[in-house]
Amino acid sequence: MNYRFQALRITSGNLFFPDIIEITDDKIIIFKNKLIGSNKSIINRANVGSVTIDVSIFATILIETKGGERYVSNGFTRSDAKKIQEILLNK
């Protein structure tokens, strides 16, 4: 199953180019677009070590791999963040 989550535009750093997290059966793709260029990170779902969410007004998601790499995206709704965490931790 494929899932796509987009950060809210009203949050810091997401006004023009919101972060996007796509989750497929075997990988996670994190898009971070900028005014010039973009950053696309692909993570194998089997390598996900932990998923942490920090919720204040909006949620920040920290995905850490078993190899110690860290990927941070901010500006998601609480419900989206919890759904992302649930999907990734229930392989």
Residue, then its C-alpha position, 0 to 999 in steps of 0.5 A: m500500500n502507498y501512503r503520501f503525507q504533506a506538511l502544512r504550508i503554514t509551518s516553518g520552512n514549508l510555506f512554498f515547498p512543504d515536506i512530503i513523506e511517501i511510504t510504500d511497501d518497501k521504502i520511505i521517500i522524503f522530499k525536501n524541496k527548496l527555492i533552488g534544487s531539492n533533497k530526496s532521501i530514500i530509506n529501506r523500510a527494513n532499515v528503520g530503527s525508530v520513529t519519534i514524533d514531537v508534538s507541540i502545535f504541529a508535529t516533527i517526525l524523526i526517523e532513525t535508521k539502524g545505521g544511525e542516520r537521522y531524517v527530520s521533517n516538520g509541520f505535520t498534523r498530529s494525526d498524520a504523524k501518529k499514522i506515519q509512526e504506526i505504519l513504519l513501526n508495524k512492518 
